[in-house]
Amino acid sequence: MADLVTHLATALLPGALVGRRIAAVALGTALPDLGARVAPMALEALQQRGLPVPDGLILAFGVLHEPLPLVLLCAVLAGAFAPGVRVPTLLGLWLGCGIHLALDVTQDHHGQGYFLLAPFHLGRYELGWIGSEATVDWAPGLAIATAAAWLARWAWLRKRG
């Protein structure tokens, strides 16, 4: 949960200053973990309750944390929007996914890293600047700062009329 808060804050905190089309960017920052982590967790829960969910199906969702599948997923999602907002939505989703992956690659996963160039190259990449659990400590402060920024934006817009 802390990682999701951190990813959302990386879009929403600066988004309080910009305010335009930030919903697609925020969704994009959450999308890699929603697809690659949340869906498998739900399938594992079903598997633990005795439903015959193949392990391969659970593992297959991991590709939704890689750039190329995310590009395609964002295109599919943007296609569900009205024609006039599809391109801005697509760009926002791509930006959010890029922010998510950029933040993740700064973490140290003990050499596991991320397949940033799959399927063209199966090398794993990570910068190792912060521990993979470092965001747990940052999440409360980022959540408070994000809420304060949006409250200030709301008050400013309300005062402005």
C-alpha positions in Angstrom: 0.0 0.0 0.0 2.8 2.4 0.8 4.3 1.9 -2.6 1.0 2.8 -4.2 0.7 5.9 -2.1 4.2 6.9 -3.1 3.5 6.3 -6.8 0.2 8.3 -6.7 1.9 11.2 -4.8 4.6 11.4 -7.5 1.8 12.4 -9.9 -0.7 14.1 -7.6 1.7 16.3 -5.7 3.1 18.2 -8.7 -0.4 17.9 -10.3 -1.8 20.2 -7.6 0.3 22.9 -9.3 -0.7 22.0 -12.8 -4.2 20.6 -12.2 -5.0 19.7 -15.9 -5.5 16.2 -17.0 -3.8 14.8 -13.9 -6.2 12.0 -13.5 -4.7 10.0 -16.4 -1.2 10.6 -15.1 -2.3 9.4 -11.6 -3.9 6.3 -13.1 -0.8 5.7 -15.1 1.4 5.8 -12.0 -0.8 3.1 -10.4 -1.3 1.0 -13.5 1.9 -1.1 -13.5 1.2 -2.3 -9.9 -2.5 -2.7 -10.4 -1.9 -4.9 -13.4 1.2 -6.8 -12.3 0.6 -7.0 -8.6 -3.1 -6.6 -7.7 -4.5 -9.0 -10.3 -2.1 -11.8 -9.4 -2.9 -11.3 -5.7 -6.6 -11.7 -6.4 -5.9 -14.9 -8.5 -3.7 -16.3 -5.7 -6.5 -15.7 -3.2 -8.8 -17.7 -5.4 -6.2 -20.4 -5.8 -5.9 -20.6 -2.0 -9.6 -21.1 -1.7 -9.3 -24.2 -3.9 -10.1 -22.8 -7.3 -7.9 -24.3 -10.1 -6.0 -21.1 -11.1 -2.9 -22.1 -13.1 0.4 -20.6 -11.8 1.2 -19.6 -15.4 -1.8 -17.3 -15.5 -0.8 -15.6 -12.2 2.8 -15.2 -13.5 1.7 -13.9 -16.9 0.5 -10.6 -15.3 4.1 -9.7 -14.5 4.6 -8.4 -18.0 2.2 -5.5 -17.1 5.2 -4.0 -15.2 7.3 -3.7 -18.4 7.3 -0.8 -20.8 6.2 -2.4 -24.0 3.1 -4.1 -22.6 2.3 -0.9 -20.6 2.4 1.1 -23.9 -0.1 -1.3 -25.4 -2.3 -1.4 -22.3 -2.5 2.4 -22.1 -3.5 2.5 -25.8 -6.3 0.0 -25.1 -7.5 2.0 -22.0 -7.3 5.3 -23.8 -9.5 3.8 -26.6 -12.3 3.5 -24.1 -12.5 7.3 -23.7 -14.4 9.7 -25.9 -12.5 10.5 -29.2 -11.8 14.1 -28.2 -9.8 13.1 -25.1 -8.1 9.9 -26.3 -4.8 11.4 -27.2 -4.4 13.5 -24.0 -5.5 10.5 -22.0 -3.0 8.2 -23.7 -0.2 10.7 -23.2 -1.2 11.1 -19.5 -1.2 7.3 -19.0 2.2 7.0 -20.7 3.6 9.7 -18.6 2.3 8.1 -15.4 3.6 4.7 -16.3 7.0 6.3 -17.1 7.0 8.1 -13.7 6.2 4.8 -12.0 8.9 2.8 -13.8 11.5 5.6 -13.2 10.7 5.6 -9.5 10.9 1.8 -9.3 14.2 1.6 -11.1 15.8 3.8 -8.4 15.2 1.0 -5.9 17.5 -1.9 -4.9 15.9 -5.3 -5.5 19.0 -7.2 -4.7 19.9 -7.7 -8.4 16.4 -8.6 -9.5 15.6 -5.3 -11.2 13.2 -4.7 -14.0 13.0 -5.9 -17.6 13.0 -2.4 -19.2 13.9 -3.6 -22.7 11.9 -6.8 -22.9 11.4 -8.6 -25.2 14.4 -7.2 -27.1 16.8 -7.6 -24.2 16.2 -9.6 -21.1 18.7 -7.8 -18.9 17.4 -6.5 -15.6 17.9 -2.9 -14.6 18.0 -1.1 -11.3 20.0 1.8 -9.9 19.9 0.7 -6.3 19.7 4.2 -4.9 17.1 3.4 -2.3 15.9 0.2 -0.7 12.8 -1.4 -2.1 10.9 -0.8 1.2 12.1 2.8 1.6 8.8 4.1 0.3 7.0 2.8 3.4 8.7 5.5 5.5 7.9 8.2 2.8 4.3 7.3 2.2 2.7 9.1 5.2 4.6 12.4 4.6 3.9 12.3 0.9 0.2 11.6 1.5 -0.1 14.5 3.9 1.9 16.8 1.5 -0.3 15.8 -1.4 -3.5 16.4 0.5 -2.3 19.8 1.7 -1.3 20.8 -1.8 -4.7 19.9 -3.2 -6.5 21.6 -0.3 -4.5 24.7 -0.9 -5.4 24.5 -4.7 -9.0 24.1 -3.8 -9.0 27.0 -1.4 -7.1 29.2 -4.0 -9.6 28.3 -6.8 -12.6 28.9 -4.5 -11.2 32.3 -3.5 -10.5 33.2 -7.1 -14.1 32.4 -8.0 
